[in-house]
Amino acid sequence: MHTDARLVPGRVRLLSVQAPEDIEYLVKESEVLTGRSGRTFVIAGADRLVYRVHWQPLTEFGGHAAGPVVERLGHHGEVLSRQHLQLWEFLEHSLVEAQAAGQLFTPPVRTTP
């Protein structure tokens, strides 16, 4: 799963994501505990890229299949881009690549606003 929180640039304590399958678990954990859709992930590097991942259920009648929705966030939390992905596509996403390199982190869940 994830390890102890680490201090990364910006002085925010973040949890290290250890395996690709942990991403789905962490998103769903956050959604259950906070009642809000999605969870934020940070790729720790020079750019410090921030993403929000939502896990979308299967929709009927020509909608999107079950799988992740990945939003790239700007400096002020605005959505810069949004991708609806199949699971196999997500496994090739830069978030999973960052996780494999030990560079993917997420803030701990906060249940208070």
C-alpha positions in Angstrom: 0.0 0.0 0.0 1.6 3.3 1.0 4.4 4.1 3.4 4.9 6.8 6.0 4.4 10.4 5.0 7.4 12.1 3.5 8.2 15.8 3.3 8.5 17.0 -0.3 8.9 20.5 -1.7 6.2 22.9 -0.5 6.3 21.5 3.0 3.3 19.3 2.5 3.4 15.8 4.1 2.5 13.3 1.5 2.1 9.5 1.4 4.2 7.5 -1.0 2.1 5.3 -3.4 3.7 1.8 -3.5 1.8 -0.1 -6.2 -0.4 0.7 -9.2 -3.4 -1.1 -7.7 -3.1 1.2 -4.6 -4.2 4.2 -6.7 -7.7 2.8 -7.1 -7.9 1.9 -3.4 -6.7 5.4 -2.4 -9.2 7.1 -4.6 -12.1 5.1 -3.3 -10.9 5.5 0.3 -10.9 9.2 -0.1 -14.3 9.3 -1.7 -15.8 7.1 1.1 -14.2 9.1 3.9 -14.8 12.6 2.5 -17.9 12.2 0.4 -16.1 14.1 -2.4 -15.2 12.6 -5.8 -11.6 11.9 -6.6 -8.2 12.2 -4.9 -5.2 14.3 -5.6 -1.8 12.8 -6.5 1.5 14.6 -7.0 4.4 13.5 -9.2 7.4 14.7 -7.2 9.9 16.1 -9.6 11.1 19.4 -10.9 7.7 20.3 -12.2 5.7 18.8 -9.3 2.7 17.8 -11.5 -0.6 17.5 -9.7 -3.5 15.2 -10.9 -6.9 14.4 -9.5 -8.1 10.8 -10.2 -11.8 9.8 -10.1 -12.9 6.2 -10.4 -15.9 6.1 -12.7 -18.4 3.3 -12.4 -19.7 1.5 -15.6 -22.3 3.6 -17.4 -25.0 2.3 -19.7 -26.2 3.3 -23.1 -23.1 4.4 -24.9 -21.5 6.2 -21.9 -18.0 5.6 -20.7 -16.8 2.2 -19.4 -15.7 1.8 -15.8 -12.3 3.1 -15.2 -10.3 6.2 -14.1 -10.9 9.8 -15.0 -7.6 11.6 -14.8 -7.5 15.4 -14.5 -4.3 17.4 -14.7 -4.6 20.4 -12.3 -3.0 23.8 -12.6 -1.4 25.8 -9.8 -4.7 27.1 -8.5 -6.5 23.7 -8.7 -8.2 24.4 -12.0 -8.6 21.5 -14.4 -6.2 21.8 -17.4 -7.1 18.6 -19.1 -9.4 15.6 -18.4 -8.9 12.0 -19.7 -11.5 9.2 -19.5 -9.3 6.1 -19.6 -9.8 2.3 -19.9 -7.9 0.4 -17.2 -5.2 -0.8 -19.7 -4.7 2.8 -20.8 -4.3 4.0 -17.2 -1.5 1.4 -16.7 0.5 3.3 -19.3 -0.3 6.8 -17.9 2.5 9.0 -16.4 1.0 8.5 -12.9 1.7 4.8 -13.0 5.2 5.5 -14.5 5.9 7.9 -11.6 4.7 5.3 -9.1 7.1 2.7 -10.5 9.9 5.3 -10.2 9.0 6.0 -6.5 7.8 9.5 -7.4 4.0 9.3 -6.8 2.6 10.8 -3.6 -0.9 11.7 -2.3 -1.9 13.8 0.7 -3.5 12.0 3.6 -7.3 12.0 3.7 -8.8 15.0 5.5 -12.4 14.5 6.6 -12.8 18.1 7.8 -13.4 20.9 5.3 
